[in-house]
Amino acid sequence: MMTFTIFGVSSVALFGQLLLGLINGAFYAMLSLGLAVIFGMLNIINFTHGAQYMMGAFVAWMLLDYLGIGYWPALVLAPVIVGITGVIIERTMLHRLYKLDHLYGLLLTFGLALTIQGLLRNQYGASGLPYAIPDELRGGTNLGFMFLPNYRGWVVVASLVVCLTTWFVIERTKLGAYLRAATENPTLVQAMGINVPRMITLTYGTGVGLAGLAGVLAAPIYSVNPNMGADLIIVVFAVVVIGGMGSILGSIVTGFGLGVVEGLTKVFYPEASATVIFVIMVIVLLTKPAGLFGRNA
């Protein structure tokens, strides 16, 4: 493997941290994308999102441990199962809060997150549960300047495809136009014969399903544990605020970009790596309160 030095840092260390930053950015983008879809379409700040990401990892682990269903089927089944739980939550609880202040939705979803985490912690403990990388993605590829683990490369590519597909559906298709119209003038859209409540329910389920998909992708990299969502959700909220609340493109670009920034910070100034995203958030809020891609109210 060819190595060289950049600003006094070896290429192996630099590109290794860049890869780590891209992987973190992939999860930031997918989770913030789900949050942006839910907030943009439903006007709900979904604090349960981190727990639903964790549920995706746990459902994949349960499918394997109890039913012998491997990674590839779980990649489809787990997001659907988590999405169905989201539909149930929206129909039984959240739809009662749409006409109330945002604070009520935030408190409800925060309480749900604590409940889900507590139930799984009591059942499985706080220590991590292993989830094996599928055989097809084991090993790695020598790129000359770095060694790329195949699974980590798959995570970056898969998350990018999912994010861009979601953006295309919402911004460039008739379905996306109906969704956007329903947020602006639901009465008019209802008059056109479209079932707006059902559309809202399916939108929430889809956003939750995206979190579940991110959880399945994360399971082989991080240990499956009840706290994995709580450790990530605060950073993801910062990403959403920086990109612009409700902005689909902002979530994607900011998620990947901040992951790379975080990775580079670990190389050149490790002490600031845990706070650099929040420092950027403060700067953005002071200069552009609506976020980089957001629109002023």
N, C-alpha and C positions, 0 to 999 in steps of 0.2 A: 504494500500500500504506500503510495506516494504521500509524503508529509512535507509541509512547509510552515512558515511562521507569518502571521498577520498581526501587526501591532503588538508583537511580543507574545502572541498566543498561538499555540500549535493548531494546525488546521484540524486535527482530530478532535481536539477539545471544542473548537469553534463550531464545526459542522455538527458535532454531537449535540451541542446545546441548541443549535438551530433546529435540528430534528426534534428534540424534546419540545422546543417552543412550538413547532408546527403541530405536534401531536396535541399538546395542551390547547393550542389555538383551534384545532379541529373540534374538540369538545366544547370550548367556549362558544364557537360559532353555532354548533348544532343546538346547544341548550339556549343560547340567547335568541336563536332563530325561533324556537318554540315559544319562548316568552314573548317575542315581538309579534308573532302571529296571534297569540291569545290576547295580548294587550291591544294590538291594533284593531282586531276584529270585535273583541268582547269588552274592551276597556276594563279588564280585570288584571290586577297585579298578582300573578299566580306564584305565591311563595311555596306552594307544594311541589314546584318543578324539580327541585333537588331531590326530594323524596321519590318522585316518579322516575327520575333518572336512576336512582338506586334500585327501585322496583324492577326496572328493566334488567339490570344485572342479576338480581335475585331470581326473577322468573326464568332467565336463561339457565342459571345454576340449578334451580329446582327441576326444570325440564330434563336436564342431563342426569341429575342425581336420582330422581324418583322415577322418571319415565324412560331414561336412556336416549332422549332426543338430543342430538348433537348441535354443534354451533350453527350450521347453515340453516336448518329448519327453525332454530331458535331466533335467528336474525329476522325471520318473518313473523313467527308466532308471538314472541315476547312483546314487540311493539303493539301488536293487535290486542293482546290481553291487557297491557297497561292502558292502551287507548280506550278499551271498553270500561275499565274502572274510571277513567276520566269522564266518559259519557255519563256514567252513573252518578258521579259527584256533581256534574253540571246540572243534571235533571233533578236531583233530589235536594241540592243545597244552593249552588251558585246562582241559579236562575231567579231565586228569591231576592237577590241583592243588587240586581242590575240598576235599579232606580235609586239606590242608596249611595252614600258617599263611598269613595274608593277604600277608605279605611276599613269598612266592614268586610269587604272581600279580602283585603290583606290579612286581617285578623283571623278570618275563617281558614284561609289557605295555610297560614302559619300554624294554626292549631292542628290542622290535618297533617301537616308535615311532621310535627312533633309526635302525633299519635301513630303514624305509620312507622316512623323510626323506632319509637318505643316498643311497638308490638314485635317488630323484627329483631330488635336487640334482646328482648326477653326470650324469644324463641331460639335464636341462633348465636347469641352472645356478640360481643364487640370485636372479637378477633376476626381476621379476614379468612374467607373461604376461597380455596384455589379454583380457578377455572382454566382449563388447558387451552393453549393455542391449537387451532385445527391443524391436522397433519399437512394439509395443502399449503399452509402459510408458515410452516416452520423454517428455520434457517435464515439466511440473509444473502445479500448481493454485495459484492465488492465493486464500488463505483470508482475506485482509483484513489479518490481523496478521502473516502470514508466508507465504513461498512454499514449498509442499510438493512436492518432486520425486516424481513418480508412482511410480517404482520403489521408493523408500525407504518410501513409504506402503504399497506392496504387501508389502514384506518384514515390516513390523510386523504387518499384518493376517494374512498367511499363517502366520507363526510362532505368533501367538496362537491361530489356529484349530487348528494341528497340536498345540500344547501342550494345549489344552482337550480335544481329541478323545482324545489319549493318556490324559489323566487320567480321562476318562469311561469309556474301555474298561477301564482297570485297576481303577477304584474302583466302577463301577456296572454291570458286565456279568458274565455267568456265566464267560466266559473269564478275566476279571480275578480273579474269585473262585478259580478253579482255580489261577491263577498264584500268588496270595497263599498259598493252602493248600499248594502245592507247596514253598514256602520254609519253611513252619512244620513240615509233617509229610509229607515226600515219600513215605515208605513207605505211609502211609494213602491218599494220592492215587493211588499206583501200584496199590494193591489195588482201587481203584474202576475200573480198566481204562484209566487215562490214562497215556500214554507220557511220563513225566516227563523223561527225558533229551532227547527230541525237543522238548518244551516249553521246556526250558532253552536248547537250541541256537537255537530260533526267537526266544526272548526276547533272547538276545545279538545275533542278527542284526538284530532290530528296533531295538535300542538303537544299534547301529552304523549302521543305515540312517538313523536320525534325525540322526546326526552328518553323514552324507553329504548329506542334504537341506539341512542348514544350510550346508554347503560350497557347494552349487549356488546357494543364495540369496545367499551372500557373494561369489561369483565376479565379478559385474558391479560390485560396490562396491569391493572390495579387489583388488589384483592377485593373480593365481594364482601362488603361489610355495611352495616346500617348507617355509618357516618359518612360514607363516600359522597353523598349528595350534599350534606351540610357543610362539608369542607370546601365545596366548589360553588355553591349557589351565591354566596356573597360576591365572589369575583365575577360571576356571570351577570349579576345585577349591575355591577360597575360597567361591564362591557356594554350592556343594553343602554345604560345612561349615556355613555360616551358615543355610541353609534346613533342614538336617537330613539326614544321610546316609540315602539311600533314600526320602526323602519326595518324592512326585511333586508335590503341591501346593506344598510348600516350594520346590522348584526353580523352578517357574513364577513364583510371587509374588516370590521373592527375586531371580531373574534380572532381571525387568523393573524391580523396585524399585531394585536397586543400579545398574542402567544409568542410571536417572533421577538418582539421587544423584550418580553420577560426572559426569553432564552438568552438574548444578547446581554441583558443586564447581569445574568448569572455568570457570564464570562468576564465582563469588564468591571463590574461592581457588585459582587454577590450580596453584599449587605443590604442593597436596595431592592433585590429581586422580589421580595414579599410585599413591597409597598409601591412599586413603580406604577402599577395599573391604577391605584387609588390616587397617586399624585397626578397622573394624567387626567383622571376623572375630575379632580378639583380644578385643574387648569382649564379643561374644556367647559365646565359649568360656569367658570368665571368669565370666559370669553364668548362662549356660545351655549347658553343655557338649554337650548332645544336639542343639543347634541350635534355631532358632525354631519349627520344625514337627516336630522329631524327637522320638522317644520314648526314654526312658532304657532302657538294657539291663536 
